[in-house]
Amino acid sequence: MLRIDGRGYRSYRVLRGLCEDVSGVGVCVRRVQGDPFAPPSVVEARFSLSVVPRSLLRYGVAVADYLLRVLRDELEARRRRLGEGHSGFLGVPHPSPIIIRRSALIVRGEMGVARVWVGLPSRRRRVLGEEARWLLLEAVPGAIRATLRRAGERLGDLEGHVRAWRLQEELRSRLPRLGLVSFIGDGSILPRRCGGCWDSLPGAVPFESPPSLRVEVETECCGLVTGMGIKRGVTVIAGSAFHGKTTLLEAIASGVWNHVPGDGRERVVTIRSAMYVRAEDGRYISCVDVDSFIHDLPGGRPTKCFSTSDASGATSVAAAIQEAVEVGAELLLFDEDTSATNMLYLDERAKPLTRRHTVTPLAELARSMKEKGISLVIVSTGSLPLLAVADTVIVMEDYRARDATSDAKSLAKSIEQGKGAYKPPRKRIIKHVTGLVKPRARAGMLTAKNLEAPLPLTNNIHLAEESQLNALVAIAARISKEKGRLLAEVVKEYEERIIEDPSWLGESPGLGEVRGLDIAFLANRLPLAVMRPSRD
């Protein structure tokens, strides 16, 4: 480092690929920034996890998540202002309350691999050799050693973190055998402090299952756990405004991921193949078979390979349903506040008013969808057509759940619904994807030089943190190479590779785990992607 001291900033490039062992921590420079104001450099650190009991290392995802949270604090404590731009920056991404695989810290057997952002220091774009040496050979390994020391000293916290992860994994694995798609544990705190906040609402009413819907699950790690089971089939969550309907649905949606202890939702689990569906006016659609929902359009426009660059609310919902089912969704979540109402139900009393009906709502198709293995959870203030096809009706009052299935059936007994036949979509092939130029995630949006408008990734409420958005950006840059392959095959392969090693997507510390459904969500909305039906 002293050899390049005082030289131009680009002299730092000689560090790329260099590695050194510092008291048991192997430090390697993986990426070197070209300018002090550019995104920081990436340094990889490898270290032994001898302080962590082998019995815990079996649960590497949970251990890595815990260590990352400690490491972030240790790096922040060592961060200094050492010059211009990002000089002296040390950090890893801020993890949300979910426990997922991240490129920032991976557990491999009895070894840990951390990737850290380091702002190589400069003044007037000149190398500060001594300060750079301190950052790379003292600050980074020092933060790693302090992280391991804290983990050893607070072994009870680490064990609790792992136990929470194990409980959620065990509960989720039991759902299919119990005939459930989701489970909400008694005592859970479902409301968040504010819209978009991670932390739970202070003083919120703890969730309590109605006796008729309560399920008891005996777990190996944590004994008996009780809570409300959401059964396979059609579930309607009804009730007045501001009583917790949407809060319950959002908790179910977030249950596809495991949560940290103390989050309030760490006993809420949902099958991984769940997808929240919402209206997205103006979105792009490429050759989606929406014929089960949309038909008889003016001018004879085809709906078995429906394409548009400016979808309506109804067509966007229909397309989102079929796109999710195409790649394996087994549970679809709807909220009347964010859905196109005409896609949810039709008031039979008003039907004679119009002679042509171009939309077949979910209320007509729900039973057929259930027969084909697709469950639905729908938030509705109280629509009789939906109540008529529901297997379970939950009414939320003052954030308390009540089983109102019998009452709902009595109210809706005169309604004839659910006679429509649902047809699953045909799988599609990626015909062409134009590569994105300099794609980035900014404020929840995917931007690129060759995109006319930003793509709102946050319309997918299953995405909980920026690292997941970054992963989708990296995928968007790769997917242009998959021409001629089935979309369902591509997203499955990508999901498996991310589970095996999230750093497969790139050298950045800022990459997090996403599901195949999340990848398909992105691919289907890229206006530069063209699909065609498979011939199978």
SVG drawing of the C-alpha trace seen along z (x, -y; Angstrom):
<svg xmlns="http://www.w3.org/2000/svg" viewBox="-82 -18 89 53">
<polyline fill="none" stroke="black" stroke-width="0.4" points="0.0,0.0 2.8,-2.4 4.2,-1.7 1.3,-3.5 0.8,-6.1 0.2,-9.6 -0.3,-8.3 -3.5,-8.7 -6.6,-7.0 -6.7,-4.4 -3.4,-3.0 -5.6,-1.1 -6.4,1.3 -3.2,3.2 -4.9,4.4 -7.6,6.4 -7.2,10.1 -4.6,9.6 -5.1,11.7 -3.5,11.7 -4.0,13.6 -4.4,11.4 -4.4,13.3 -6.6,16.1 -8.8,13.9 -8.2,14.2 -8.7,10.8 -9.0,10.6 -9.8,7.5 -12.5,8.6 -13.5,5.3 -11.8,1.9 -13.8,-1.3 -12.5,-3.6 -13.2,-6.8 -13.6,-7.8 -17.2,-8.9 -18.1,-5.6 -19.7,-2.7 -17.2,-1.4 -14.8,1.5 -15.7,5.1 -13.4,7.0 -14.0,10.6 -13.0,12.1 -12.8,15.8 -12.7,17.0 -13.2,20.0 -16.4,20.5 -14.9,22.5 -16.7,20.3 -20.0,21.5 -21.1,25.0 -21.3,27.6 -24.9,28.3 -25.8,24.7 -23.7,24.7 -26.2,27.3 -28.5,24.2 -26.1,22.1 -28.8,19.7 -29.8,18.6 -26.2,18.4 -25.2,16.3 -28.1,14.0 -27.2,13.5 -23.5,12.9 -24.4,10.4 -26.4,8.3 -23.5,8.2 -20.9,7.5 -22.9,4.6 -22.7,2.9 -18.9,3.7 -18.2,2.2 -20.2,-0.9 -18.2,-1.4 -15.0,-1.4 -16.2,-3.6 -14.3,-6.9 -14.2,-9.9 -10.8,-9.5 -11.1,-11.9 -13.4,-12.7 -16.4,-10.7 -16.8,-7.3 -13.3,-7.3 -13.3,-5.3 -16.7,-3.8 -17.2,-0.3 -20.4,1.6 -22.8,4.4 -26.5,4.0 -29.0,3.3 -30.9,6.6 -34.7,6.4 -36.4,8.6 -36.5,11.6 -33.9,14.4 -32.8,15.1 -29.6,16.1 -27.4,13.1 -24.2,12.6 -22.9,10.4 -22.3,13.4 -22.4,17.1 -21.7,20.1 -20.0,23.0 -19.4,25.9 -17.2,24.6 -16.1,21.5 -17.7,18.1 -17.3,15.9 -18.2,12.2 -18.2,9.5 -17.8,6.0 -18.0,2.6 -14.8,0.6 -14.4,-3.0 -10.7,-3.2 -9.5,-6.6 -8.2,-9.5 -7.5,-13.2 -7.7,-15.2 -8.0,-11.8 -4.7,-10.6 -4.1,-7.3 -3.9,-7.5 -1.7,-4.4 -1.5,-4.2 -5.3,-4.8 -6.0,-2.1 -3.7,0.3 -5.6,-0.3 -9.0,0.2 -8.0,3.5 -5.7,5.1 -6.9,3.8 -10.5,2.5 -12.0,5.3 -10.4,8.3 -10.9,6.5 -14.6,6.3 -14.7,10.0 -12.9,11.0 -15.1,8.8 -18.2,10.3 -17.0,13.8 -16.1,12.7 -19.6,11.3 -21.2,14.4 -19.2,16.6 -20.1,14.3 -23.8,14.2 -24.3,17.7 -27.8,17.7 -28.9,15.0 -27.5,17.0 -29.2,20.1 -32.5,18.2 -32.0,16.9 -31.5,20.4 -34.4,21.7 -36.8,19.1 -35.6,20.1 -36.0,23.8 -39.5,23.3 -40.6,21.5 -39.0,24.1 -40.7,26.9 -44.1,25.2 -44.0,24.5 -42.9,28.1 -46.0,29.3 -48.5,27.2 -49.2,29.6 -49.8,32.6 -52.2,30.5 -54.1,29.4 -53.1,25.8 -51.5,23.0 -50.7,20.7 -50.5,20.7 -50.8,17.6 -49.5,18.4 -51.3,17.3 -49.7,14.3 -48.3,13.0 -48.1,9.2 -49.3,8.6 -49.6,4.8 -46.6,2.7 -45.8,-0.7 -46.5,-2.4 -46.9,-1.7 -43.5,-0.5 -42.1,-0.1 -40.3,3.1 -41.0,2.9 -44.2,4.0 -46.8,1.6 -46.4,1.0 -49.4,1.9 -51.0,3.9 -53.5,6.6 -51.8,10.1 -53.4,12.4 -55.7,15.1 -57.2,17.9 -60.9,18.6 -61.4,21.9 -62.9,23.5 -59.9,22.7 -57.2,23.4 -54.5,25.9 -52.0,27.5 -48.6,28.4 -46.1,30.4 -42.6,29.3 -39.2,31.0 -37.5,27.7 -40.1,25.8 -42.8,28.1 -46.5,27.4 -47.4,24.4 -51.0,23.2 -52.6,20.8 -55.1,20.3 -54.7,22.5 -55.7,21.2 -57.0,24.3 -56.5,25.2 -59.3,23.9 -61.1,20.5 -60.8,18.2 -62.5,14.8 -61.3,12.3 -64.2,10.0 -65.0,7.1 -65.3,3.3 -62.5,0.9 -59.6,0.4 -60.3,3.7 -57.2,5.7 -58.2,7.4 -55.3,6.1 -53.0,6.5 -53.8,10.2 -53.3,10.6 -50.0,8.8 -48.8,11.0 -49.8,14.1 -47.9,12.7 -44.8,12.0 -44.9,15.6 -43.2,16.9 -40.0,15.8 -38.7,16.6 -38.6,13.7 -36.2,12.8 -37.0,13.2 -39.0,10.3 -40.4,9.3 -44.0,10.3 -44.5,12.4 -42.0,15.1 -44.9,17.6 -46.6,16.7 -45.7,19.1 -47.0,19.5 -46.2,21.9 -43.4,20.6 -45.5,20.9 -47.8,18.0 -48.2,14.8 -50.0,11.6 -51.9,10.3 -52.8,6.6 -54.0,4.4 -51.2,2.6 -52.7,0.2 -50.4,-0.5 -48.2,2.6 -46.6,4.5 -48.0,8.0 -46.5,10.5 -48.6,13.3 -50.4,14.5 -53.4,16.8 -56.1,14.8 -59.0,16.5 -60.5,17.9 -61.0,14.4 -61.0,12.0 -62.9,12.9 -65.2,11.6 -63.2,8.3 -64.4,5.8 -62.9,6.4 -62.3,10.1 -59.0,9.3 -57.4,12.7 -57.1,13.4 -55.3,16.8 -52.1,14.9 -52.9,11.5 -50.3,8.8 -50.4,5.1 -48.1,2.3 -50.8,0.5 -52.9,3.0 -56.1,2.1 -56.8,3.0 -58.7,6.1 -56.3,7.4 -53.4,6.8 -54.9,8.9 -55.9,11.7 -52.4,11.7 -50.8,11.7 -52.9,14.7 -51.9,16.7 -48.2,15.7 -48.0,16.9 -49.8,20.2 -47.5,20.8 -44.4,21.0 -46.0,23.0 -48.1,20.7 -50.4,22.7 -51.8,19.8 -53.0,16.5 -53.7,13.5 -56.1,10.7 -57.1,7.5 -60.2,5.6 -58.4,2.3 -55.7,3.1 -57.5,5.3 -59.8,4.6 -63.2,5.2 -64.8,6.5 -62.1,9.3 -63.3,10.4 -67.1,10.6 -70.1,9.5 -73.4,8.6 -75.9,10.9 -78.7,8.4 -77.0,5.9 -76.1,8.5 -79.1,8.0 -78.1,4.3 -75.4,5.2 -75.7,7.8 -72.0,8.5 -69.7,9.6 -66.0,9.6 -64.8,10.5 -65.4,13.8 -64.6,12.9 -62.8,15.0 -66.1,15.7 -67.2,17.7 -63.9,19.6 -62.8,20.1 -64.2,23.6 -62.6,24.7 -59.3,23.2 -59.5,25.0 -60.1,28.3 -56.9,27.7 -54.8,27.2 -54.9,23.4 -56.0,21.9 -57.3,18.3 -57.3,15.9 -59.4,12.8 -59.9,9.7 -63.4,8.4 -65.6,6.1 -68.4,8.6 -69.3,9.5 -72.1,12.2 -70.7,13.8 -67.4,14.3 -69.0,15.6 -71.0,18.1 -67.9,19.8 -65.8,19.5 -64.8,22.6 -63.8,20.5 -64.9,16.9 -62.9,15.0 -64.3,11.7 -61.9,9.3 -63.2,7.1 -60.9,4.9 -58.0,6.9 -59.6,10.1 -60.5,13.0 -63.9,14.7 -65.0,17.8 -68.1,16.6 -68.3,19.4 -71.7,20.7 -73.3,17.2 -71.8,16.3 -73.2,19.5 -76.7,18.6 -76.5,15.1 -75.2,16.3 -77.4,19.4 -79.5,17.8 -76.4,16.8 -75.5,19.1 -71.8,18.8 -68.7,20.8 -69.9,22.5 -67.1,21.3 -64.4,23.6 -60.8,22.4 -58.1,23.3 -54.4,23.1 -52.1,21.2 -49.9,22.8 -46.2,22.5 -44.4,19.9 -41.0,19.7 -38.7,16.7 -38.7,15.5 -36.4,12.5 -35.2,10.2 -33.3,7.1 -30.4,6.7 -30.8,3.8 -28.2,1.0 -26.9,0.1 -29.8,1.5 -30.2,0.2 -32.6,0.4 -33.6,-3.1 -36.4,-3.8 -38.0,-0.4 -37.8,-0.9 -35.8,0.9 -34.2,-1.7 -32.1,-1.3 -30.9,-3.5 -33.1,-1.7 -36.3,-1.6 -38.8,-4.3 -40.1,-4.3 -39.0,-2.8 -40.4,0.6 -42.0,0.6 -40.6,3.7 -42.3,2.8 -45.6,3.8 -44.5,7.3 -45.1,7.0 -43.2,10.2 -39.9,8.3 -38.9,7.1 -35.5,5.5 -33.1,3.8 -30.9,6.8 -33.7,8.6 -34.3,5.8 -30.6,5.8 -30.8,9.5 -33.6,8.9 -31.6,6.2 -28.7,8.7 -31.2,11.3 -32.6,8.7 -29.1,8.3 -28.7,12.1 -32.1,13.1 -31.5,11.8 -29.2,14.9 -32.1,17.3 -33.7,17.0 -35.6,20.1 -36.0,21.6 -39.3,22.1 -39.8,19.2 -40.8,21.7 -37.6,23.7 -35.4,20.6 -37.0,19.2 -36.7,22.6 -33.1,22.9 -32.3,19.4 -34.1,20.0 -32.1,23.2 -28.8,21.5 -29.5,18.6 -30.4,21.1 -27.1,22.9 -25.1,19.7 -26.6,16.1 -23.2,14.8 -23.8,16.6 -25.5,13.4 -22.4,11.3 -19.6,10.1 -21.6,7.4 -22.4,7.8 -25.9,6.4 -27.6,9.4 -30.4,11.3 -32.5,14.4 -35.6,14.3 -38.1,17.0 -38.8,18.2 -42.2,16.4 -40.3,13.1 -38.1,13.7 -41.1,14.4 -42.7,11.3 -39.8,9.3 -39.4,11.1 -43.1,10.8 -43.1,7.0 -39.9,6.2 -41.1,4.3 -38.1,5.6 -39.1,9.2 -41.2,11.1 -42.8,14.4 -44.5,17.0 -46.5,20.2 -44.8,23.5 -45.9,26.3 -46.4,28.8"/>
</svg>
